[in-house]
Amino acid sequence: MTFADFHRSLEQDAPPAGLSPALVALWHDGRGDWERAHAVAQDIEDKPGAWVHAYLHRKEGDVGNARYWYHRAGATPASGPLEAEWQAIVRVLLEEAASSG
């Protein structure tokens, strides 16, 4: 799946089949449903999930909690526009999915 495909899928009622949980969380956030995105992210135990969780807490304005999750993800805390971070995470996770699938 390309980034353009993922972005177009935001117009659908449900996330595309086969997405990783981290991408499902970002899909919900991309549709404006932070609560659902966070609920999905809370159940992810890997580094991509921690990165998404960090982004979501940054978006929420909880910088301290975001910092904790960036650390768990092994990622540098972001400071740029939230939309740019969302796009960057989606792109990285889609690339990882393509290379492992």
Biopython code that builds the backbone (N, CA, C, O; Angstrom):
import numpy as np
from Bio.PDB.StructureBuilder import StructureBuilder

atoms = [
    (1, "MET", "N", (0.849, -1.177, 0.000)),
    (1, "MET", "CA", (0.000, 0.000, 0.000)),
    (1, "MET", "C", (0.891, 1.235, 0.000)),
    (1, "MET", "O", (1.873, 1.306, 0.739)),
    (2, "THR", "N", (0.542, 2.193, -0.826)),
    (2, "THR", "CA", (1.288, 3.443, -0.870)),
    (2, "THR", "C", (0.698, 4.438, 0.134)),
    (2, "THR", "O", (-0.389, 4.233, 0.674)),
    (3, "PHE", "N", (1.444, 5.518, 0.366)),
    (3, "PHE", "CA", (0.925, 6.564, 1.238)),
    (3, "PHE", "C", (-0.367, 7.130, 0.651)),
    (3, "PHE", "O", (-1.326, 7.387, 1.378)),
    (4, "ALA", "N", (-0.385, 7.323, -0.674)),
    (4, "ALA", "CA", (-1.595, 7.866, -1.327)),
    (4, "ALA", "C", (-2.779, 6.927, -1.121)),
    (4, "ALA", "O", (-3.892, 7.385, -0.863)),
    (5, "ASP", "N", (-2.552, 5.617, -1.233)),
    (5, "ASP", "CA", (-3.622, 4.646, -0.991)),
    (5, "ASP", "C", (-4.138, 4.760, 0.445)),
    (5, "ASP", "O", (-5.345, 4.781, 0.687)),
    (6, "PHE", "N", (-3.194, 4.832, 1.394)),
    (6, "PHE", "CA", (-3.565, 4.944, 2.802)),
    (6, "PHE", "C", (-4.382, 6.207, 3.028)),
    (6, "PHE", "O", (-5.418, 6.179, 3.693)),
    (7, "HIS", "N", (-3.911, 7.304, 2.473)),
    (7, "HIS", "CA", (-4.605, 8.586, 2.652)),
    (7, "HIS", "C", (-6.006, 8.537, 2.052)),
    (7, "HIS", "O", (-6.955, 9.039, 2.655)),
    (8, "ARG", "N", (-6.144, 7.938, 0.870)),
    (8, "ARG", "CA", (-7.472, 7.813, 0.249)),
    (8, "ARG", "C", (-8.396, 6.931, 1.086)),
    (8, "ARG", "O", (-9.607, 7.146, 1.114)),
    (9, "SER", "N", (-7.824, 5.943, 1.763)),
    (9, "SER", "CA", (-8.643, 5.023, 2.553)),
    (9, "SER", "C", (-9.327, 5.728, 3.727)),
    (9, "SER", "O", (-10.278, 5.195, 4.299)),
    (10, "LEU", "N", (-8.855, 6.908, 4.085)),
    (10, "LEU", "CA", (-9.470, 7.659, 5.183)),
    (10, "LEU", "C", (-10.913, 8.042, 4.866)),
    (10, "LEU", "O", (-11.678, 8.402, 5.761)),
    (11, "GLU", "N", (-11.278, 7.964, 3.592)),
    (11, "GLU", "CA", (-12.652, 8.271, 3.184)),
    (11, "GLU", "C", (-13.587, 7.084, 3.402)),
    (11, "GLU", "O", (-14.805, 7.226, 3.288)),
    (12, "GLN", "N", (-13.028, 5.917, 3.713)),
    (12, "GLN", "CA", (-13.825, 4.703, 3.927)),
    (12, "GLN", "C", (-14.341, 4.663, 5.368)),
    (12, "GLN", "O", (-13.918, 5.448, 6.215)),
    (13, "ASP", "N", (-15.255, 3.739, 5.624)),
    (13, "ASP", "CA", (-15.833, 3.600, 6.958)),
    (13, "ASP", "C", (-15.003, 2.743, 7.899)),
    (13, "ASP", "O", (-15.184, 2.790, 9.115)),
    (14, "ALA", "N", (-14.092, 1.961, 7.334)),
    (14, "ALA", "CA", (-13.252, 1.074, 8.144)),
    (14, "ALA", "C", (-11.847, 1.049, 7.561)),
    (14, "ALA", "O", (-11.666, 1.265, 6.362)),
    (15, "PRO", "N", (-10.855, 0.788, 8.400)),
    (15, "PRO", "CA", (-9.487, 0.727, 7.882)),
    (15, "PRO", "C", (-9.319, -0.445, 6.926)),
    (15, "PRO", "O", (-10.019, -1.450, 7.048)),
    (16, "PRO", "N", (-8.405, -0.326, 5.983)),
    (16, "PRO", "CA", (-8.151, -1.434, 5.062)),
    (16, "PRO", "C", (-7.693, -2.679, 5.816)),
    (16, "PRO", "O", (-7.026, -2.583, 6.847)),
    (17, "ALA", "N", (-8.052, -3.829, 5.298)),
    (17, "ALA", "CA", (-7.631, -5.093, 5.898)),
    (17, "ALA", "C", (-6.119, -5.230, 5.798)),
    (17, "ALA", "O", (-5.494, -4.772, 4.841)),
    (18, "GLY", "N", (-5.553, -5.868, 6.804)),
    (18, "GLY", "CA", (-4.135, -6.186, 6.759)),
    (18, "GLY", "C", (-3.199, -5.139, 7.317)),
    (18, "GLY", "O", (-1.984, -5.336, 7.312)),
    (19, "LEU", "N", (-3.734, -4.025, 7.802)),
    (19, "LEU", "CA", (-2.869, -3.003, 8.387)),
    (19, "LEU", "C", (-2.359, -3.461, 9.746)),
    (19, "LEU", "O", (-3.045, -4.183, 10.470)),
    (20, "SER", "N", (-1.158, -3.036, 10.080)),
    (20, "SER", "CA", (-0.639, -3.294, 11.422)),
    (20, "SER", "C", (-1.465, -2.493, 12.421)),
    (20, "SER", "O", (-2.102, -1.509, 12.045)),
    (21, "PRO", "N", (-1.464, -2.900, 13.685)),
    (21, "PRO", "CA", (-2.204, -2.121, 14.687)),
    (21, "PRO", "C", (-1.752, -0.655, 14.744)),
    (21, "PRO", "O", (-2.581, 0.235, 14.931)),
    (22, "ALA", "N", (-0.459, -0.397, 14.586)),
    (22, "ALA", "CA", (0.022, 0.990, 14.623)),
    (22, "ALA", "C", (-0.580, 1.801, 13.479)),
    (22, "ALA", "O", (-0.970, 2.952, 13.671)),
    (23, "LEU", "N", (-0.655, 1.207, 12.293)),
    (23, "LEU", "CA", (-1.269, 1.911, 11.165)),
    (23, "LEU", "C", (-2.774, 2.067, 11.358)),
    (23, "LEU", "O", (-3.348, 3.069, 10.932)),
    (24, "VAL", "N", (-3.413, 1.100, 11.987)),
    (24, "VAL", "CA", (-4.848, 1.239, 12.284)),
    (24, "VAL", "C", (-5.060, 2.432, 13.214)),
    (24, "VAL", "O", (-5.987, 3.217, 13.018)),
    (25, "ALA", "N", (-4.205, 2.567, 14.218)),
    (25, "ALA", "CA", (-4.314, 3.713, 15.130)),
    (25, "ALA", "C", (-4.153, 5.019, 14.361)),
    (25, "ALA", "O", (-4.914, 5.963, 14.571)),
    (26, "LEU", "N", (-3.171, 5.074, 13.479)),
    (26, "LEU", "CA", (-2.962, 6.297, 12.689)),
    (26, "LEU", "C", (-4.113, 6.546, 11.729)),
    (26, "LEU", "O", (-4.451, 7.694, 11.440)),
    (27, "TRP", "N", (-4.713, 5.471, 11.234)),
    (27, "TRP", "CA", (-5.877, 5.619, 10.353)),
    (27, "TRP", "C", (-7.018, 6.301, 11.112)),
    (27, "TRP", "O", (-7.646, 7.229, 10.603)),
    (28, "HIS", "N", (-7.274, 5.834, 12.324)),
    (28, "HIS", "CA", (-8.338, 6.462, 13.119)),
    (28, "HIS", "C", (-8.007, 7.920, 13.420)),
    (28, "HIS", "O", (-8.877, 8.787, 13.344)),
    (29, "ASP", "N", (-6.753, 8.186, 13.760)),
    (29, "ASP", "CA", (-6.365, 9.571, 14.019)),
    (29, "ASP", "C", (-6.519, 10.420, 12.757)),
    (29, "ASP", "O", (-6.954, 11.570, 12.823)),
    (30, "GLY", "N", (-6.165, 9.852, 11.628)),
    (30, "GLY", "CA", (-6.301, 10.571, 10.356)),
    (30, "GLY", "C", (-7.738, 10.919, 10.030)),
    (30, "GLY", "O", (-7.996, 11.861, 9.281)),
    (31, "ARG", "N", (-8.672, 10.171, 10.582)),
    (31, "ARG", "CA", (-10.101, 10.460, 10.414)),
    (31, "ARG", "C", (-10.640, 11.351, 11.524)),
    (31, "ARG", "O", (-11.838, 11.628, 11.581)),
    (32, "GLY", "N", (-9.745, 11.801, 12.411)),
    (32, "GLY", "CA", (-10.162, 12.722, 13.462)),
    (32, "GLY", "C", (-10.660, 12.051, 14.727)),
    (32, "GLY", "O", (-11.253, 12.713, 15.579)),
    (33, "ASP", "N", (-10.434, 10.755, 14.870)),
    (33, "ASP", "CA", (-10.915, 10.028, 16.046)),
    (33, "ASP", "C", (-9.732, 9.709, 16.966)),
    (33, "ASP", "O", (-9.251, 8.577, 17.002)),
    (34, "TRP", "N", (-9.271, 10.720, 17.707)),
    (34, "TRP", "CA", (-8.125, 10.556, 18.599)),
    (34, "TRP", "C", (-8.405, 9.484, 19.646)),
    (34, "TRP", "O", (-7.522, 8.680, 19.945)),
    (35, "GLU", "N", (-9.605, 9.451, 20.207)),
    (35, "GLU", "CA", (-9.938, 8.490, 21.263)),
    (35, "GLU", "C", (-9.781, 7.055, 20.773)),
    (35, "GLU", "O", (-9.179, 6.226, 21.455)),
    (36, "ARG", "N", (-10.313, 6.765, 19.611)),
    (36, "ARG", "CA", (-10.200, 5.406, 19.060)),
    (36, "ARG", "C", (-8.752, 5.099, 18.731)),
    (36, "ARG", "O", (-8.284, 3.987, 18.978)),
    (37, "ALA", "N", (-8.036, 6.064, 18.178)),
    (37, "ALA", "CA", (-6.617, 5.868, 17.866)),
    (37, "ALA", "C", (-5.838, 5.536, 19.127)),
    (37, "ALA", "O", (-5.002, 4.631, 19.127)),
    (38, "HIS", "N", (-6.105, 6.257, 20.190)),
    (38, "HIS", "CA", (-5.400, 6.032, 21.452)),
    (38, "HIS", "C", (-5.766, 4.672, 22.040)),
    (38, "HIS", "O", (-4.904, 3.988, 22.590)),
    (39, "ALA", "N", (-7.020, 4.277, 21.932)),
    (39, "ALA", "CA", (-7.440, 2.968, 22.434)),
    (39, "ALA", "C", (-6.686, 1.846, 21.724)),
    (39, "ALA", "O", (-6.275, 0.873, 22.355)),
    (40, "VAL", "N", (-6.506, 1.982, 20.423)),
    (40, "VAL", "CA", (-5.746, 0.980, 19.664)),
    (40, "VAL", "C", (-4.282, 1.015, 20.086)),
    (40, "VAL", "O", (-3.678, -0.030, 20.326)),
    (41, "ALA", "N", (-3.714, 2.208, 20.178)),
    (41, "ALA", "CA", (-2.286, 2.346, 20.511)),
    (41, "ALA", "C", (-1.963, 1.786, 21.888)),
    (41, "ALA", "O", (-0.873, 1.253, 22.096)),
    (42, "GLN", "N", (-2.878, 1.897, 22.816)),
    (42, "GLN", "CA", (-2.634, 1.407, 24.178)),
    (42, "GLN", "C", (-2.396, -0.090, 24.226)),
    (42, "GLN", "O", (-1.762, -0.586, 25.157)),
    (43, "ASP", "N", (-2.889, -0.811, 23.246)),
    (43, "ASP", "CA", (-2.745, -2.269, 23.231)),
    (43, "ASP", "C", (-1.548, -2.752, 22.417)),
    (43, "ASP", "O", (-1.368, -3.959, 22.252)),
    (44, "ILE", "N", (-0.731, -1.841, 21.910)),
    (44, "ILE", "CA", (0.423, -2.222, 21.096)),
    (44, "ILE", "C", (1.667, -2.183, 21.967)),
    (44, "ILE", "O", (1.933, -1.181, 22.631)),
    (45, "GLU", "N", (2.424, -3.261, 21.968)),
    (45, "GLU", "CA", (3.587, -3.380, 22.850)),
    (45, "GLU", "C", (4.928, -3.196, 22.151)),
    (45, "GLU", "O", (5.966, -3.300, 22.805)),
    (46, "ASP", "N", (4.948, -2.924, 20.839)),
    (46, "ASP", "CA", (6.216, -2.830, 20.128)),
    (46, "ASP", "C", (6.638, -1.368, 19.924)),
    (46, "ASP", "O", (5.911, -0.443, 20.288)),
    (47, "LYS", "N", (7.823, -1.179, 19.337)),
    (47, "LYS", "CA", (8.346, 0.182, 19.140)),
    (47, "LYS", "C", (7.492, 1.027, 18.203)),
    (47, "LYS", "O", (7.286, 2.207, 18.489)),
    (48, "PRO", "N", (6.979, 0.478, 17.087)),
    (48, "PRO", "CA", (6.078, 1.298, 16.269)),
    (48, "PRO", "C", (4.848, 1.765, 17.053)),
    (48, "PRO", "O", (4.396, 2.899, 16.892)),
    (49, "GLY", "N", (4.319, 0.895, 17.893)),
    (49, "GLY", "CA", (3.176, 1.282, 18.715)),
    (49, "GLY", "C", (3.524, 2.374, 19.699)),
    (49, "GLY", "O", (2.728, 3.282, 19.940)),
    (50, "ALA", "N", (4.720, 2.287, 20.270)),
    (50, "ALA", "CA", (5.171, 3.326, 21.202)),
    (50, "ALA", "C", (5.342, 4.659, 20.470)),
    (50, "ALA", "O", (5.040, 5.714, 21.028)),
    (51, "TRP", "N", (5.821, 4.616, 19.231)),
    (51, "TRP", "CA", (6.006, 5.846, 18.443)),
    (51, "TRP", "C", (4.648, 6.491, 18.167)),
    (51, "TRP", "O", (4.488, 7.703, 18.311)),
    (52, "VAL", "N", (3.680, 5.677, 17.774)),
    (52, "VAL", "CA", (2.331, 6.206, 17.533)),
    (52, "VAL", "C", (1.748, 6.755, 18.832)),
    (52, "VAL", "O", (1.127, 7.818, 18.835)),
    (53, "HIS", "N", (1.944, 6.041, 19.922)),
    (53, "HIS", "CA", (1.447, 6.482, 21.225)),
    (53, "HIS", "C", (2.069, 7.829, 21.599)),
    (53, "HIS", "O", (1.386, 8.708, 22.125)),
    (54, "ALA", "N", (3.367, 7.985, 21.327)),
    (54, "ALA", "CA", (4.050, 9.250, 21.597)),
    (54, "ALA", "C", (3.425, 10.385, 20.788)),
    (54, "ALA", "O", (3.119, 11.450, 21.325)),
    (55, "TYR", "N", (3.244, 10.147, 19.509)),
    (55, "TYR", "CA", (2.634, 11.148, 18.638)),
    (55, "TYR", "C", (1.253, 11.549, 19.165)),
    (55, "TYR", "O", (0.922, 12.733, 19.217)),
    (56, "LEU", "N", (0.452, 10.554, 19.556)),
    (56, "LEU", "CA", (-0.901, 10.849, 20.024)),
    (56, "LEU", "C", (-0.888, 11.696, 21.298)),
    (56, "LEU", "O", (-1.707, 12.602, 21.450)),
    (57, "HIS", "N", (0.038, 11.404, 22.209)),
    (57, "HIS", "CA", (0.108, 12.222, 23.430)),
    (57, "HIS", "C", (0.659, 13.609, 23.131)),
    (57, "HIS", "O", (0.266, 14.583, 23.773)),
    (58, "ARG", "N", (1.556, 13.705, 22.175)),
    (58, "ARG", "CA", (2.026, 15.035, 21.755)),
    (58, "ARG", "C", (0.857, 15.834, 21.182)),
    (58, "ARG", "O", (0.692, 17.014, 21.490)),
    (59, "LYS", "N", (0.060, 15.190, 20.358)),
    (59, "LYS", "CA", (-1.099, 15.857, 19.766)),
    (59, "LYS", "C", (-2.077, 16.303, 20.851)),
    (59, "LYS", "O", (-2.683, 17.371, 20.761)),
    (60, "GLU", "N", (-2.216, 15.474, 21.867)),
    (60, "GLU", "CA", (-3.108, 15.779, 22.993)),
    (60, "GLU", "C", (-2.587, 16.957, 23.814)),
    (60, "GLU", "O", (-3.356, 17.620, 24.511)),
    (61, "GLY", "N", (-1.293, 17.215, 23.733)),
    (61, "GLY", "CA", (-0.688, 18.282, 24.517)),
    (61, "GLY", "C", (-0.024, 17.793, 25.792)),
    (61, "GLY", "O", (0.418, 18.600, 26.609)),
    (62, "ASP", "N", (0.051, 16.478, 25.971)),
    (62, "ASP", "CA", (0.668, 15.880, 27.154)),
    (62, "ASP", "C", (2.137, 15.580, 26.836)),
    (62, "ASP", "O", (2.498, 14.442, 26.539)),
    (63, "VAL", "N", (2.964, 16.604, 26.903)),
    (63, "VAL", "CA", (4.361, 16.522, 26.490)),
    (63, "VAL", "C", (5.156, 15.526, 27.333)),
    (63, "VAL", "O", (5.984, 14.789, 26.799)),
    (64, "GLY", "N", (4.914, 15.496, 28.632)),
    (64, "GLY", "CA", (5.641, 14.571, 29.498)),
    (64, "GLY", "C", (5.362, 13.124, 29.144)),
    (64, "GLY", "O", (6.284, 12.314, 29.058)),
    (65, "ASN", "N", (4.102, 12.796, 28.940)),
    (65, "ASN", "CA", (3.731, 11.443, 28.554)),
    (65, "ASN", "C", (4.271, 11.121, 27.165)),
    (65, "ASN", "O", (4.742, 10.010, 26.925)),
    (66, "ALA", "N", (4.204, 12.080, 26.258)),
    (66, "ALA", "CA", (4.754, 11.877, 24.916)),
    (66, "ALA", "C", (6.241, 11.562, 25.003)),
    (66, "ALA", "O", (6.721, 10.655, 24.323)),
    (67, "ARG", "N", (6.970, 12.296, 25.827)),
    (67, "ARG", "CA", (8.410, 12.077, 25.976)),
    (67, "ARG", "C", (8.695, 10.640, 26.433)),
    (67, "ARG", "O", (9.614, 9.989, 25.937)),
    (68, "TYR", "N", (7.896, 10.164, 27.381)),
    (68, "TYR", "CA", (8.034, 8.789, 27.861)),
    (68, "TYR", "C", (7.885, 7.796, 26.703)),
    (68, "TYR", "O", (8.697, 6.882, 26.560)),
    (69, "TRP", "N", (6.854, 7.976, 25.885)),
    (69, "TRP", "CA", (6.599, 7.049, 24.783)),
    (69, "TRP", "C", (7.632, 7.167, 23.674)),
    (69, "TRP", "O", (7.977, 6.166, 23.046)),
    (70, "TYR", "N", (8.139, 8.386, 23.418)),
    (70, "TYR", "CA", (9.236, 8.521, 22.443)),
    (70, "TYR", "C", (10.443, 7.719, 22.930)),
    (70, "TYR", "O", (11.104, 7.047, 22.138)),
    (71, "HIS", "N", (10.726, 7.789, 24.218)),
    (71, "HIS", "CA", (11.842, 7.038, 24.785)),
    (71, "HIS", "C", (11.620, 5.541, 24.587)),
    (71, "HIS", "O", (12.536, 4.829, 24.177)),
    (72, "ARG", "N", (10.413, 5.059, 24.873)),
    (72, "ARG", "CA", (10.102, 3.624, 24.679)),
    (72, "ARG", "C", (10.238, 3.212, 23.221)),
    (72, "ARG", "O", (10.580, 2.069, 22.921)),
    (73, "ALA", "N", (9.970, 4.147, 22.319)),
    (73, "ALA", "CA", (10.069, 3.860, 20.888)),
    (73, "ALA", "C", (11.506, 3.953, 20.383)),
    (73, "ALA", "O", (11.808, 3.514, 19.273)),
    (74, "GLY", "N", (12.393, 4.527, 21.200)),
    (74, "GLY", "CA", (13.757, 4.758, 20.736)),
    (74, "GLY", "C", (13.814, 5.868, 19.704)),
    (74, "GLY", "O", (14.693, 5.882, 18.842)),
    (75, "ALA", "N", (12.873, 6.798, 19.795)),
    (75, "ALA", "CA", (12.748, 7.885, 18.824)),
    (75, "ALA", "C", (13.034, 9.232, 19.485)),
    (75, "ALA", "O", (12.795, 9.419, 20.678)),
    (76, "THR", "N", (13.536, 10.138, 18.708)),
    (76, "THR", "CA", (13.741, 11.502, 19.165)),
    (76, "THR", "C", (12.394, 12.213, 19.201)),
    (76, "THR", "O", (11.644, 12.145, 18.227)),
    (77, "PRO", "N", (12.067, 12.892, 20.298)),
    (77, "PRO", "CA", (10.791, 13.617, 20.339)),
    (77, "PRO", "C", (10.662, 14.605, 19.182)),
    (77, "PRO", "O", (11.584, 15.367, 18.890)),
    (78, "ALA", "N", (9.529, 14.576, 18.549)),
    (78, "ALA", "CA", (9.267, 15.476, 17.425)),
    (78, "ALA", "C", (8.934, 16.862, 17.931)),
    (78, "ALA", "O", (8.450, 17.032, 19.050)),
    (79, "SER", "N", (9.200, 17.850, 17.095)),
    (79, "SER", "CA", (8.881, 19.221, 17.472)),
    (79, "SER", "C", (8.237, 19.993, 16.326)),
    (79, "SER", "O", (7.804, 21.131, 16.508)),
    (80, "GLY", "N", (8.173, 19.385, 15.156)),
    (80, "GLY", "CA", (7.585, 20.057, 14.004)),
    (80, "GLY", "C", (6.073, 19.944, 13.995)),
    (80, "GLY", "O", (5.466, 19.556, 14.993)),
    (81, "PRO", "N", (5.469, 20.283, 12.872)),
    (81, "PRO", "CA", (4.013, 20.207, 12.759)),
    (81, "PRO", "C", (3.504, 18.778, 12.965)),
    (81, "PRO", "O", (4.126, 17.820, 12.507)),
    (82, "LEU", "N", (2.387, 18.645, 13.647)),
    (82, "LEU", "CA", (1.795, 17.333, 13.903)),
    (82, "LEU", "C", (1.486, 16.592, 12.604)),
    (82, "LEU", "O", (1.720, 15.387, 12.516)),
    (83, "GLU", "N", (0.973, 17.281, 11.611)),
    (83, "GLU", "CA", (0.643, 16.639, 10.332)),
    (83, "GLU", "C", (1.885, 16.035, 9.686)),
    (83, "GLU", "O", (1.822, 14.950, 9.109)),
    (84, "ALA", "N", (3.006, 16.732, 9.781)),
    (84, "ALA", "CA", (4.254, 16.213, 9.215)),
    (84, "ALA", "C", (4.698, 14.953, 9.955)),
    (84, "ALA", "O", (5.190, 14.010, 9.336)),
    (85, "GLU", "N", (4.527, 14.936, 11.268)),
    (85, "GLU", "CA", (4.894, 13.744, 12.027)),
    (85, "GLU", "C", (3.974, 12.586, 11.672)),
    (85, "GLU", "O", (4.443, 11.465, 11.476)),
    (86, "TRP", "N", (2.682, 12.837, 11.586)),
    (86, "TRP", "CA", (1.727, 11.792, 11.208)),
    (86, "TRP", "C", (2.133, 11.178, 9.868)),
    (86, "TRP", "O", (2.202, 9.957, 9.728)),
    (87, "GLN", "N", (2.397, 12.038, 8.891)),
    (87, "GLN", "CA", (2.789, 11.558, 7.569)),
    (87, "GLN", "C", (4.082, 10.755, 7.628)),
    (87, "GLN", "O", (4.189, 9.713, 6.981)),
    (88, "ALA", "N", (5.058, 11.218, 8.389)),
    (88, "ALA", "CA", (6.340, 10.523, 8.492)),
    (88, "ALA", "C", (6.163, 9.136, 9.098)),
    (88, "ALA", "O", (6.743, 8.168, 8.606)),
    (89, "ILE", "N", (5.370, 9.032, 10.154)),
    (89, "ILE", "CA", (5.162, 7.725, 10.791)),
    (89, "ILE", "C", (4.436, 6.787, 9.827)),
    (89, "ILE", "O", (4.827, 5.630, 9.678)),
    (90, "VAL", "N", (3.395, 7.274, 9.180)),
    (90, "VAL", "CA", (2.658, 6.443, 8.220)),
    (90, "VAL", "C", (3.607, 5.940, 7.139)),
    (90, "VAL", "O", (3.601, 4.752, 6.817)),
    (91, "ARG", "N", (4.420, 6.828, 6.576)),
    (91, "ARG", "CA", (5.333, 6.436, 5.500)),
    (91, "ARG", "C", (6.324, 5.364, 5.962)),
    (91, "ARG", "O", (6.545, 4.375, 5.263)),
    (92, "VAL", "N", (6.915, 5.563, 7.132)),
    (92, "VAL", "CA", (7.887, 4.594, 7.652)),
    (92, "VAL", "C", (7.212, 3.241, 7.882)),
    (92, "VAL", "O", (7.753, 2.205, 7.496)),
    (93, "LEU", "N", (6.043, 3.247, 8.505)),
    (93, "LEU", "CA", (5.370, 1.985, 8.802)),
    (93, "LEU", "C", (4.896, 1.280, 7.532)),
    (93, "LEU", "O", (4.915, 0.051, 7.468)),
    (94, "LEU", "N", (4.475, 2.033, 6.529)),
    (94, "LEU", "CA", (4.092, 1.420, 5.261)),
    (94, "LEU", "C", (5.307, 0.811, 4.560)),
    (94, "LEU", "O", (5.220, -0.273, 3.982)),
    (95, "GLU", "N", (6.439, 1.517, 4.615)),
    (95, "GLU", "CA", (7.675, 0.982, 4.021)),
    (95, "GLU", "C", (8.098, -0.295, 4.720)),
    (95, "GLU", "O", (8.480, -1.267, 4.068)),
    (96, "GLU", "N", (8.031, -0.299, 6.039)),
    (96, "GLU", "CA", (8.396, -1.500, 6.807)),
    (96, "GLU", "C", (7.467, -2.659, 6.469)),
    (96, "GLU", "O", (7.918, -3.797, 6.343)),
    (97, "ALA", "N", (6.183, -2.383, 6.322)),
    (97, "ALA", "CA", (5.216, -3.428, 5.973)),
    (97, "ALA", "C", (5.511, -3.992, 4.585)),
    (97, "ALA", "O", (5.425, -5.202, 4.374)),
    (98, "ALA", "N", (5.860, -3.116, 3.639)),
    (98, "ALA", "CA", (6.140, -3.556, 2.283)),
    (98, "ALA", "C", (7.412, -4.405, 2.229)),
    (98, "ALA", "O", (7.483, -5.376, 1.476)),
    (99, "SER", "N", (8.397, -4.040, 3.018)),
    (99, "SER", "CA", (9.662, -4.786, 2.970)),
    (99, "SER", "C", (9.582, -6.115, 3.715)),
    (99, "SER", "O", (10.380, -7.018, 3.460)),
    (100, "SER", "N", (8.619, -6.242, 4.639)),
    (100, "SER", "CA", (8.503, -7.497, 5.377)),
    (100, "SER", "C", (7.445, -8.422, 4.779)),
    (100, "SER", "O", (7.356, -9.593, 5.150)),
    (101, "GLY", "N", (6.656, -7.899, 3.866)),
    (101, "GLY", "CA", (5.556, -8.686, 3.326)),
    (101, "GLY", "C", (5.885, -9.230, 2.004)),
    (101, "GLY", "O", (5.066, -9.922, 1.399)),
]
sb = StructureBuilder()
sb.init_structure("model")
sb.init_model(0)
sb.init_chain("A")
sb.init_seg("    ")
for serial, (resi, resn, name, xyz) in enumerate(atoms, 1):
    if name == "N":
        sb.init_residue(resn, " ", resi, " ")
    sb.init_atom(name, np.array(xyz, "f"), 0.0, 1.0, " ", f" {name:<3s}", serial, name[0])
structure = sb.get_structure()
